């Protein structure tokens, strides 16, 4: 090992200055990025564990942790663009195998030709209610992740049973959150709908004007003596009926459920949608933190070793 390090140090000392600084700076930047990733994952892990689960019906306005099942809203279905599978959320990428020749050498690589992410609204439901989810900007941990190959830019269907052994110059990658999947979410929760102010007097006036516009119907309902006129006593009955109708309308509206929406946080806190359980996601994040810190130390030490080899840092 000592001989290898001495040989490596000799190579670093003899390297061109431009090449040396490029690779040393690249090592330093990469180590700092890994450190940032470790702290980001650690922060998310703590946030997931420290934010208590709320029920949709009683959730406070603001940043919340919800758990339930993903389902579609009424209306057109959401279909994944590649496999045409019914789902609540999708992500896909299409790559093409391209061959290039440089300096007489042949090389092949996968080049992305098409990619997109679903932005369509879907619904999260628990035993107390429903919440509309706007997935734009969310970090999503899906229930389905798959890759297969084919001969056209868009496949005719999803992967077959032997998709890993298929050929073709196109490679398809797809992630899905299916309908019915368990889902936990961290995001900004807001409700709207029943919190409206009513002006009873104004609504009564508008309703009376509407009734007076249809004189035949008005007389049919309130002309008790059938003389073709609404007298003062009958007009009081009209007003009482209008007030009762407006109050009934107000009561019905107050009983209507609020519309709940979950979307990205306004203060930069993570917006997460995960089909993994809390325990599974926290475990995955801790593994990411461990290897990110390990990479940070390894690349940082490599950068310091390179500086020491050039005599630019103390031993």
C-alpha positions in Angstrom: 0.0 0.0 0.0 2.9 2.4 0.8 4.5 1.7 -2.5 1.2 2.4 -4.3 0.7 5.7 -2.5 4.3 6.8 -3.2 3.8 6.0 -6.9 0.4 7.9 -6.9 2.1 10.9 -5.2 4.8 10.9 -7.9 2.3 10.9 -10.6 0.4 13.8 -9.1 3.6 15.8 -8.7 4.4 15.2 -12.4 0.9 16.0 -13.7 0.2 19.1 -15.7 -1.0 22.0 -13.5 -4.3 22.5 -15.3 -5.1 18.8 -15.1 -4.1 18.7 -11.4 -6.3 21.6 -10.4 -9.2 20.3 -12.5 -9.3 16.9 -10.8 -8.5 18.2 -7.3 -11.3 20.8 -7.5 -13.6 18.1 -8.9 -12.8 15.9 -5.9 -13.5 18.8 -3.5 -16.8 19.7 -5.1 -18.0 16.1 -5.2 -17.1 15.6 -1.5 -19.1 18.8 -0.5 -22.1 17.7 -2.6 -22.1 14.3 -0.8 -22.0 16.1 2.5 -24.9 18.3 1.5 -26.8 15.2 0.4 -26.1 13.5 3.8 -27.5 16.5 5.7 -30.5 16.8 3.4 -31.4 13.1 3.9 -30.8 13.3 7.6 -33.1 16.4 7.9 -35.8 14.7 5.9 -35.5 11.6 8.1 -35.9 13.6 11.3 -38.8 15.6 9.8 -40.6 12.4 8.9 -40.2 11.0 12.4 -41.0 14.2 14.2 -44.1 15.3 12.3 -47.2 13.5 13.8 -49.7 11.8 11.6 -52.9 13.9 11.0 -56.3 12.8 10.0 -57.6 14.6 6.9 -60.9 15.7 8.5 -59.1 17.3 11.5 -55.7 18.3 10.0 -54.5 21.7 10.9 -53.8 24.2 8.1 -50.1 24.2 7.3 -47.4 21.5 7.1 -48.7 18.1 7.8 -48.1 14.3 7.7 -50.9 12.4 6.1 -51.4 8.6 5.5 -54.0 6.9 3.3 -54.5 5.4 -0.1 -54.0 6.9 -3.5 -57.1 7.0 -5.8 -58.3 8.8 -8.9 -60.5 11.9 -8.8 -63.8 11.7 -10.7 -63.3 12.3 -14.4 -60.8 11.0 -17.0 -58.4 8.3 -15.9 -54.7 8.9 -15.6 -52.7 6.5 -17.8 -48.9 6.1 -17.9 -47.6 7.3 -21.3 -45.4 4.2 -21.9 -47.3 1.1 -20.6 -50.8 2.8 -20.7 -51.4 1.4 -17.2 -54.0 3.1 -15.0 -52.3 4.9 -12.2 -52.3 8.1 -10.0 -48.8 9.3 -10.8 -46.2 8.4 -13.4 -42.6 9.2 -14.5 -40.9 8.0 -17.6 -37.8 8.2 -19.7 -37.0 6.9 -23.2 -33.4 6.4 -24.2 -31.8 5.5 -27.6 -28.6 3.5 -28.0 -26.3 5.7 -30.2 -22.9 4.7 -31.6 -20.1 7.2 -32.2 -16.6 7.0 -33.6 -13.8 9.2 -32.2 -10.2 8.9 -33.1 -10.9 5.6 -34.8 -12.6 4.2 -31.6 -16.1 3.0 -31.5 -18.3 3.8 -28.4 -21.9 3.3 -27.6 -24.1 5.2 -25.1 -27.7 5.6 -24.1 -29.0 9.1 -24.9 -32.2 10.4 -23.5 -34.7 11.4 -26.2 -37.8 11.8 -24.2 -38.8 12.2 -20.5 -41.6 13.6 -18.5 -43.3 13.6 -15.1 -47.0 13.5 -14.2 -48.6 16.7 -12.9 -52.2 15.5 -12.8 -54.2 15.8 -9.6 -55.2 12.7 -7.7 -56.7 11.9 -4.3 -55.4 10.7 -1.0 -58.1 9.1 1.2 -58.1 8.0 4.8 -61.0 6.8 7.0 -62.0 10.4 7.8 -62.0 12.1 4.4 -60.4 12.9 1.1 -57.6 15.3 0.1 -56.6 16.4 -3.4 -52.9 16.0 -4.1 -51.1 18.3 -6.5 -47.8 16.3 -7.1 -45.9 19.1 -8.8 -42.5 19.5 -7.2 -42.8 16.4 -5.0 -40.1 13.8 -4.3 -42.0 10.6 -5.1 -41.1 7.1 -3.9 -43.2 4.9 -6.2 -44.5 1.4 -5.9 -43.4 0.4 -9.4 -40.0 0.9 -11.0 -39.2 -1.0 -14.2 -37.1 -0.9 -17.3 -37.4 -2.7 -20.6 -36.3 -2.4 -24.2 -37.9 -2.2 -27.6 -37.4 -1.2 -31.3 -39.6 2.0 -31.4 -39.5 5.3 -29.5 -42.8 4.5 -27.9 -43.5 0.9 -26.9 -46.8 -0.7 -27.9 -47.4 -1.9 -24.3 -45.7 -2.5 -21.0 -42.8 -4.9 -20.3 -43.4 -8.6 -20.9 -42.4 -11.4 -18.5 -38.9 -11.6 -20.2 -38.3 -7.8 -20.5 -34.8 -8.0 -19.2 -33.8 -10.3 -22.0 -35.4 -8.2 -24.7 -33.4 -6.3 -27.4 -33.8 -3.1 -29.3 -32.2 0.3 -29.6 -34.6 1.9 -27.2 -34.7 1.6 -23.5 -37.8 2.5 -21.5 -37.8 3.5 -17.8 -41.1 3.9 -15.9 -42.1 4.7 -12.3 -45.7 4.5 -11.1 -47.9 5.1 -8.1 -50.9 2.8 -8.7 -54.5 3.4 -7.7 -55.1 1.9 -4.2 -51.4 2.1 -3.2 -50.7 3.0 0.5 -49.3 6.5 0.5 -47.8 8.7 3.2 -47.3 12.4 2.4 -45.6 15.4 3.9 -46.7 18.7 2.5 -48.7 21.9 2.8 -52.3 21.3 3.7 -55.1 23.8 3.1 -58.9 23.7 3.1 -61.4 25.8 1.2 -65.1 25.6 0.5 -67.5 26.1 3.4 -65.9 29.2 4.9 -68.0 31.7 3.0 -69.8 34.7 4.3 -73.5 35.0 3.6 -75.4 38.3 3.3 -78.9 37.0 4.2 -80.8 40.3 3.5 -79.1 40.6 0.0 -79.9 37.0 -0.8 -83.5 37.4 0.2 -83.9 40.5 -2.0 -82.3 38.6 -5.0 -84.6 35.6 -4.5 -87.7 37.9 -4.2 -86.7 39.7 -7.4 -86.4 36.3 -9.1 -89.8 35.2 -7.9 -91.4 38.5 -9.0 -90.0 38.1 -12.5 -92.2 35.0 -12.9 -95.6 36.5 -11.9 -97.7 33.5 -12.9 -95.7 31.1 -10.6 -95.7 33.7 -7.8 -99.5 34.0 -8.0 -99.9 30.3 -8.2 -98.0 29.8 -4.9 -99.1 32.8 -2.8 -102.4 34.2 -4.1 -104.5 32.6 -1.5 -107.9 34.4 -2.3 -107.3 34.0 -6.1 -108.0 37.6 -6.9 -105.0 38.0 -9.2 -103.1 40.2 -6.8 -100.6 39.7 -3.9 -102.0 41.8 -1.0 -100.0 42.9 2.1 -100.8 39.7 4.1 -99.9 37.5 1.2 -96.7 39.5 0.6 -95.6 38.7 4.2 -96.0 35.0 3.4 -93.8 35.5 0.3 -91.1 37.2 2.4 -91.2 34.4 5.1 -90.9 31.8 2.4 -88.0 33.6 0.8 -86.2 33.9 4.2 -86.8 30.2 4.9 -85.5 29.2 1.4 -82.3 31.3 1.9 -81.6 29.9 5.4 -82.2 26.4 4.2 -79.7 27.0 1.4 -77.2 28.4 3.9 -77.6 25.4 6.2 -77.1 23.0 3.3 -73.9 24.8 2.3 -72.5 24.7 5.8 -73.0 21.0 5.9 -71.0 20.5 2.6 -67.5 19.1 3.3 -64.5 21.4 2.7 -62.2 20.8 -0.2 -58.7 19.8 1.1 -55.6 20.2 -1.0 -52.0 19.0 -0.4 -49.1 20.5 -2.3 -45.6 21.8 -2.0 -44.5 23.7 1.1 -44.2 27.5 0.8 -41.2 27.6 3.2 -39.0 25.1 1.5 -39.7 22.1 3.7 -39.7 18.7 1.8 -42.8 17.7 -0.2 -42.7 13.9 -0.1 -45.1 11.3 -1.5 -44.0 7.7 -0.6 -45.5 4.3 -1.1 -42.8 3.0 1.3 -43.8 2.9 4.9 -42.2 5.5 7.3 -39.9 2.8 8.7 -38.8 1.7 5.2 -38.1 5.2 4.0 -36.2 6.2 7.2 -34.1 3.1 6.8 -33.3 3.9 3.2 -32.4 7.5 4.1 -30.1 6.4 6.9 -28.3 4.1 4.4 -28.0 7.1 2.0 -26.6 9.2 4.8 -24.0 6.6 5.8 -22.7 6.1 2.2 -22.8 9.9 1.5 -20.7 10.6 4.6 -18.3 7.8 3.6 -18.0 9.2 0.1 -17.4 12.7 1.6 -14.6 11.4 3.7 -13.0 9.4 0.9 -13.1 12.1 -1.7 -12.1 14.8 0.8 -9.1 12.7 1.9 -8.2 12.2 -1.8 -8.2 15.9 -2.5 -6.1 16.6 0.6 -3.6 13.9 -0.4 -3.3 15.5 -3.9 -2.6 18.9 -2.4 0.0 17.4 0.0 1.7 15.6 -2.9 2.2 18.9 -4.7 3.4 20.5 -1.5 0.3 22.8 -1.2 -0.9 21.5 2.2 0.8 20.5 5.4 1.3 16.8 6.3 
